[in-house]
Amino acid sequence: MTSHIRVVWRLLQGQRSRYAAAFLAMVVASCFLYLVHLLPQLTLDGVLHTDPSKSSAFTKWLINGTGGRTWWAQNLWFPALMIALFTFVAGLFTYLRGRWAALASEQITRDLRDRVYDKLQHLPNQYIDKADTGDLLQRCTSDIDVVKMFLSNQLVEIGRAITLLLVPLPLMYALHPGMTLVSALLLPFVFVFSLLFFLKIKRLYQQVEEAEAAMTTTIQENLAGIRVVRSFARQDFEIEKFVGTNGTHRQLHEKLYTALAAFWSTSDFICFTQQGLVLGFGLYWMATGSIQIGTFYFFLAAVGMFIWPFRMLGRILSEVGKATVALDRLQHILEQPTEQLLHQVNQETDEPKPFPEVWKGTLEFRDVTFRYDEDKEPVLRHLSFKMRAGETLALVGASGSGKSTILQLLMRFYEPTSGAIYIDGVDIATIPHQQLRALMSVVMQEPFLYSKTLHNNIGIAKQQPTLEEVVHVAMEACVHTSIMDFDDQYETVVGERGVTLSGGQRQRIALSRALLVEAPFLLLDDALSAVDTETEVSILRALRNREHTPSTLLVAHRLSSIMHADTILVLEHGAVLQRGTHQQLVEQEGAYKRIWQLQQALDEFIPTQTTKGQRHESTTSR
């Protein structure tokens, strides 16, 4: 609990003055609300009663201090006017309390969203890989909304309940100590019961939040893969899976509402019992002449004002339990370590080495070993190679041989388990992530397109690119003609993740986006796998003829894509099996030559079968 208080206190930073003003306004409003009920008590007991001498000393003191009994009797409009005025003042300060609390909570919520979103942008890939997207969405939306409700309503309501209880106690004690004791007799039971309920309900709220996150994840995964689901006719399976998570969510909610129902019914019984005690003892003491009707009225009104907000502490505390769960889930993200930056130090000066003013694009992997988890086999094993500026280095190998991992290590999505990677002689572990990635244009294995126009999807890599620049790179990627065939051309809006485009079009749009930035490195991770051979040849020719020649790392399964590379590395189980040019490797016995021969035979087989099919169709038509 102490840690949660510290977290809330840090959240209030910058808005504490507004919350202080809101609490002060709440105290003022509470005071005037009780004065509204005190005025009838003064009038009934100190002015209209047949024997005002029996009224309390406090009542006599107030009446005598504000003009005396005779003046009050002659000016009964005065308490009526004061009741209206005090009600207006109480309403005004209640409004100010709500406004200031709302302004503060909205600002804190916005800052919290910004912090969480910023944190997500800098979390290491290891965390993102293991996290559920639906759960992260739940934390960024629902959990933040729960915290917002706590800050805007519940935090202030806690103060309101306490204030409404503490403000009238001195007045009540001054009017009748015995009735004051009776009025507060069951309050400790209400508080203890509420506290125990809060401790019990917190775990249940956490289970409900986790169940809702699981249900959100199920929906998110289904929508993201809806085409796969329909392709394999797995709608029934997906429905059953959702029914399971939805059923769990419903059962936990039922359990939660059952607990809440038990709390409300029990707390209602205690509160009505408290009011019954005040009514019973008040009537008895009125009958014996210990109190007057005005005092009895004030006690009934005061108990009615503070007992229900105090009882609401149970609900508030249960909501606080929900808020603490939400805070824990958000803190879990905010406390995660971000991508780390090491500093390369010059041993002679003990100062960080300066970066080159102009990056040339040389690359060296020096004895790099990498594993995704400590208890798993290495994906790369003592990998070493060099690439000169402006060269093209191709990576070939079976799936799982480590090709894409090399690119991800170069972009520092992951850190090597051992060894180092150098760009222009600088260890990339010393280069800030954003600065390092600005040196690279990348086409990922699975290109991602936003639900925006084609112009925006291509131009997202550069600040405000011109249409001429976008068209130029689209022509280099051999996608300009396809774009011009669309009704809206470059203003065509593609669906989410580019689902309205073919696989080859998505890859070429992603390639256009990469070519828009003239970075020292161009990384192509199987970027032409969905492109036909003729288009592939045109793209590769355009890349070779560009004025700006970056150092290119090319991952491919189709060897025709890498024939013109300066160096080809054949990988197997994370190690270099062969290296050389295309001509050198096809003359060597090994994996590369076997793959080349298989692909050549396949290329010859397909046109032959196509020709036979065309002849058969021609004969049939005759």
Stockholm file with secondary structure:
# STOCKHOLM 1.0

chainA/1-622         MTSHIRVVWRLLQGQRSRYAAAFLAMVVASCFLYLVHLLPQLTLDGVLHTDPSKSSAFTKWLINGTGGRTWWAQNLWFPALMIALFTFVAGLFTYLRGRWAALASEQITRDLRDRVYDKLQHLPNQYIDKADTGDLLQRCTSDIDVVKMFLSNQLVEIGRAITLLLVPLPLMYALHPGMTLVSALLLPFVFVFSLLFFLKIKRLYQQVEEAEAAMTTTIQENLAGIRVVRSFARQDFEIEKFVGTNGTHRQLHEKLYTALAAFWSTSDFICFTQQGLVLGFGLYWMATGSIQIGTFYFFLAAVGMFIWPFRMLGRILSEVGKATVALDRLQHILEQPTEQLLHQVNQETDEPKPFPEVWKGTLEFRDVTFRYDEDKEPVLRHLSFKMRAGETLALVGASGSGKSTILQLLMRFYEPTSGAIYIDGVDIATIPHQQLRALMSVVMQEPFLYSKTLHNNIGIAKQQPTLEEVVHVAMEACVHTSIMDFDDQYETVVGERGVTLSGGQRQRIALSRALLVEAPFLLLDDALSAVDTETEVSILRALRNREHTPSTLLVAHRLSSIMHADTILVLEHGAVLQRGTHQQLVEQEGAYKRIWQLQQALDEFIPTQTTKGQRHESTTSR
#=GR chainA/1-622 SS CHHHHHHHHHHTTTTHHHHHHHHHHHHHHHHHHHHHHHHHHHHIIIIISSCGGGSCHHHHHHHHHTTHHHHHHHCTHHHHHHHHHHHHHHHHHHHHHHHHHHHHHHHHHHHHHHHHHHHHHHSCHHHHHHSCHHHHHHIIIIIHHHHHHIIIIIHHHHHHHHHHHHTHHHHHHHHCHHHHHHHTTTHHHHHHHHHHHHHHHHHHHHHHHHHHHHHHHHHHHHHHTHHHHHHTTCHHHHHHHHHHHHHHHHHHHHHHHHHHHHHHHHHHHHHHHHHHHHHHHHHHHHHTTSSCHHHHHHHHHHHHHHHHHHHHHHHHHHHHHHHHHHHHHHHHHHTSCCCCCCCCBCTTTCSBCCCCSSCCCCEEEEEEEECSSTTSCCSEEEEEEEECTTCEEEEEESTTSSHHHHHHHHTTSSCCSEEEEEETTEEGGGSCHHHHHTTEEEECSSCCCCSSBHHHHHHTTSSSCCHHHHHHHHHHTTCHHHHHTSTTGGGCBCCGGGTTSCHHHHHHHHHHHHHTSCCSEEEEESTTTTSCHHHHHHHHHHHHTCSSCCEEEEECSSGGGTTTCSEEEEEETTEEEEEECHHHHHTSSSHHHHHHHHHHHHHHHHHHHHHHHHHHHHHHHC
#=GC SS_cons         CHHHHHHHHHHTTTTHHHHHHHHHHHHHHHHHHHHHHHHHHHHIIIIISSCGGGSCHHHHHHHHHTTHHHHHHHCTHHHHHHHHHHHHHHHHHHHHHHHHHHHHHHHHHHHHHHHHHHHHHHSCHHHHHHSCHHHHHHIIIIIHHHHHHIIIIIHHHHHHHHHHHHTHHHHHHHHCHHHHHHHTTTHHHHHHHHHHHHHHHHHHHHHHHHHHHHHHHHHHHHHHTHHHHHHTTCHHHHHHHHHHHHHHHHHHHHHHHHHHHHHHHHHHHHHHHHHHHHHHHHHHHHHTTSSCHHHHHHHHHHHHHHHHHHHHHHHHHHHHHHHHHHHHHHHHHHTSCCCCCCCCBCTTTCSBCCCCSSCCCCEEEEEEEECSSTTSCCSEEEEEEEECTTCEEEEEESTTSSHHHHHHHHTTSSCCSEEEEEETTEEGGGSCHHHHHTTEEEECSSCCCCSSBHHHHHHTTSSSCCHHHHHHHHHHTTCHHHHHTSTTGGGCBCCGGGTTSCHHHHHHHHHHHHHTSCCSEEEEESTTTTSCHHHHHHHHHHHHTCSSCCEEEEECSSGGGTTTCSEEEEEETTEEEEEECHHHHHTSSSHHHHHHHHHHHHHHHHHHHHHHHHHHHHHHHC
//
